[in-house]
């Protein structure tokens, strides 16, 4: 959304692919009751589509509750953790659909596997997303930190990155509306262990 003291719009930028367009359509539909108009434009030199929602009340609420890049940075407020399962699932799905990787992983033999990756320049957001995911009992993720430096031919900010794989990634991909990539996942949840003579 617009980074102003009193924002009046929310902007989505996405590729012209059915999957990415569907994500934006879902978000625009959810915000329709607060939206006065929607504008769409294309970047002539790329495949990017910009869709702008005029919705002052919603944009300002997001700015106040979830922070601004220009004023203190963005974050997930504490009240979200008490907002109920449905809302928390929506926060996770929305964040990963917007900033998460949807391609999955690929092994040395070319075999694809389920993986969800997300990167963020704000220090608190990924730990909070990870905590919400863990609170559902879906699994855990390590978070890697990359110090600000010159990368990709430009000056990049501090970066935090989280990775989920296995059963957790399959759950998250389903939440994001994506298909499972690993056709024959290893079955670990159904294993039974027995202790005999002090050995497992």
C-alpha positions as CSV (number, residue, x, y, z in Angstrom):
1,X,0.0,0.0,0.0
2,X,1.1,3.6,-0.4
3,X,3.8,4.7,2.0
4,X,2.3,8.0,3.2
5,X,1.2,9.3,6.5
6,X,-2.5,9.0,5.4
7,X,-2.5,6.3,2.7
8,X,-5.4,6.1,0.3
9,X,-4.6,3.0,-1.8
10,X,-3.3,-0.5,-1.8
11,X,-1.3,-1.7,-4.8
12,X,-0.7,-5.3,-6.0
13,X,2.1,-6.0,-8.5
14,X,2.2,-9.5,-10.0
15,X,3.1,-11.4,-13.1
16,X,0.5,-12.0,-15.8
17,X,0.1,-15.7,-14.9
18,X,-3.1,-17.4,-13.8
19,X,-1.7,-18.4,-10.5
20,X,-0.4,-14.9,-9.5
21,X,-3.5,-13.2,-10.9
22,X,-5.7,-15.5,-8.8
23,X,-3.9,-14.5,-5.6
24,X,-4.5,-10.8,-6.4
25,X,-8.2,-11.5,-7.3
26,X,-8.7,-13.2,-4.0
27,X,-7.3,-10.3,-2.1
28,X,-9.2,-7.7,-4.1
29,X,-12.4,-9.7,-3.6
30,X,-11.8,-9.8,0.2
31,X,-11.3,-6.0,0.2
32,X,-14.2,-5.1,-2.1
33,X,-16.5,-3.8,0.6
34,X,-14.0,-1.1,1.5
35,X,-12.9,-0.3,-2.0
36,X,-14.3,2.5,-4.1
37,X,-12.5,1.7,-7.4
38,X,-9.8,-0.6,-8.9
39,X,-7.4,0.5,-11.6
40,X,-5.1,-1.9,-13.6
41,X,-2.0,-0.9,-15.6
42,X,0.8,-2.8,-17.2
43,X,4.5,-2.3,-17.3
44,X,5.4,-2.1,-21.0
45,X,8.9,-3.5,-20.5
46,X,8.0,-6.5,-18.4
47,X,5.3,-9.0,-17.6
48,X,4.2,-7.1,-14.5
49,X,0.7,-5.9,-13.8
50,X,-0.1,-3.2,-11.3
51,X,-3.6,-3.2,-9.7
52,X,-4.5,-0.3,-7.5
53,X,-7.3,-0.3,-5.0
54,X,-8.7,3.0,-3.8
55,X,-9.7,2.3,-0.2
56,X,-8.6,4.9,2.2
57,X,-10.1,3.4,5.4
58,X,-8.5,-0.1,4.9
59,X,-5.1,1.3,3.7
60,X,-4.9,3.6,6.7
61,X,-5.9,0.7,9.1
62,X,-3.1,-1.5,7.7
63,X,-0.7,1.4,8.0
64,X,-1.6,1.9,11.7
65,X,-1.9,-1.7,12.8
66,X,0.9,-3.4,10.8
67,X,3.4,-0.5,10.5
68,X,4.9,1.3,7.6
69,X,8.3,0.9,5.8
70,X,8.9,4.6,6.4
71,X,7.8,4.8,10.0
72,X,9.4,2.2,12.3
73,X,9.1,-0.7,9.8
74,X,6.4,-3.4,9.3
75,X,5.4,-6.0,11.8
76,X,2.6,-8.3,12.9
77,X,0.8,-6.8,16.0
78,X,0.4,-8.9,19.2
79,X,-3.4,-8.9,18.9
80,X,-3.1,-11.1,15.8
81,X,-2.1,-14.1,18.0
82,X,-5.5,-13.8,19.8
83,X,-7.6,-13.3,16.7
84,X,-8.5,-16.9,16.2
85,X,-7.4,-19.8,14.0
86,X,-9.1,-18.6,10.8
87,X,-7.5,-15.1,11.0
88,X,-4.1,-16.5,11.8
89,X,-4.3,-19.0,8.9
90,X,-5.2,-16.0,6.6
91,X,-2.2,-14.1,7.8
92,X,0.2,-17.0,7.1
93,X,-1.5,-17.7,3.7
94,X,-1.5,-14.1,2.7
95,X,2.1,-13.5,3.7
96,X,3.4,-16.6,2.0
97,X,1.3,-16.0,-1.2
98,X,2.8,-12.5,-1.4
99,X,6.4,-12.9,-0.3
100,X,7.0,-16.7,-0.3
101,X,8.5,-18.8,-3.0
102,X,6.1,-21.1,-4.9
103,X,8.5,-23.1,-7.0
104,X,9.5,-25.7,-4.4
105,X,12.8,-27.4,-4.3
106,X,14.8,-29.6,-6.6
107,X,17.3,-32.3,-5.7
108,X,20.6,-33.3,-7.5
109,X,18.7,-35.9,-9.5
110,X,16.2,-33.3,-10.7
111,X,13.4,-34.7,-8.5
112,X,11.2,-31.9,-7.1
113,X,10.3,-31.8,-3.5
114,X,7.9,-29.7,-1.3
115,X,9.6,-26.6,0.0
116,X,8.4,-23.1,1.0
117,X,10.8,-20.3,1.3
118,X,10.2,-16.7,2.4
119,X,12.5,-13.6,2.7
120,X,11.9,-10.4,4.6
121,X,13.8,-7.2,5.3
122,X,12.0,-6.6,8.6
123,X,13.5,-8.5,11.6
124,X,10.3,-9.5,13.4
125,X,7.9,-10.7,10.7
126,X,9.4,-14.1,9.9
127,X,9.8,-15.1,13.5
128,X,6.2,-14.2,14.1
129,X,5.0,-16.1,11.0
130,X,7.1,-19.1,12.1
131,X,5.5,-18.9,15.6
132,X,2.0,-18.9,14.2
133,X,2.8,-21.9,12.0
134,X,4.4,-23.7,15.0
135,X,1.3,-22.9,17.1
136,X,-0.8,-25.0,14.7
137,X,1.6,-27.9,15.2
138,X,2.6,-27.8,11.6
139,X,6.4,-27.7,12.2
140,X,9.3,-25.4,12.7
141,X,11.8,-23.5,10.4
142,X,15.3,-22.1,10.8
143,X,15.8,-18.5,10.0
144,X,19.0,-17.3,8.3
145,X,20.3,-13.8,8.5
146,X,22.2,-12.0,5.7
147,X,23.9,-8.7,6.5
148,X,23.3,-5.7,4.3
149,X,25.8,-5.6,1.5
150,X,26.2,-5.0,-2.3
151,X,24.4,-7.9,-4.0
152,X,23.0,-8.4,-7.5
153,X,24.6,-5.1,-8.6
154,X,22.9,-3.0,-5.9
155,X,23.0,-2.1,-2.2
156,X,20.7,-4.6,-0.4
157,X,19.3,-4.3,3.1
158,X,19.6,-6.8,6.0
159,X,17.7,-9.9,5.0
160,X,16.0,-12.7,7.0
161,X,15.1,-16.0,5.3
162,X,13.0,-18.9,6.5
163,X,12.6,-22.4,4.9
164,X,10.0,-25.0,5.5
165,X,10.2,-28.5,3.9
166,X,8.6,-32.0,4.3
167,X,5.2,-32.3,5.9
168,X,5.2,-28.6,6.9
169,X,5.8,-27.4,3.4
170,X,3.0,-29.7,2.1
171,X,0.6,-28.1,4.5
172,X,1.7,-24.6,3.7
173,X,1.6,-25.2,-0.1
174,X,-2.0,-26.5,0.4
175,X,-2.8,-23.3,2.4
176,X,-1.4,-21.3,-0.5
177,X,-3.6,-23.2,-3.0
178,X,-0.6,-25.0,-4.6
179,X,-0.3,-28.7,-5.5
180,X,2.0,-31.1,-3.8
181,X,5.3,-31.5,-5.7
182,X,6.7,-34.6,-4.1
183,X,4.7,-37.5,-5.5
184,X,6.0,-40.2,-3.1
185,X,6.9,-38.4,0.2
186,X,8.6,-40.5,2.8
187,X,6.1,-41.6,5.4
188,X,7.5,-40.7,8.8
189,X,4.3,-39.9,10.7
190,X,3.0,-43.5,10.7
191,X,6.2,-45.1,11.9
192,X,6.0,-46.9,15.2
193,X,9.0,-47.3,17.5
194,X,9.4,-49.9,20.2
195,X,11.8,-50.0,23.1
196,X,13.3,-53.4,23.9
197,X,16.2,-54.0,26.2
198,X,17.0,-50.3,26.3
199,X,17.2,-50.1,22.5
200,X,14.8,-48.3,20.1
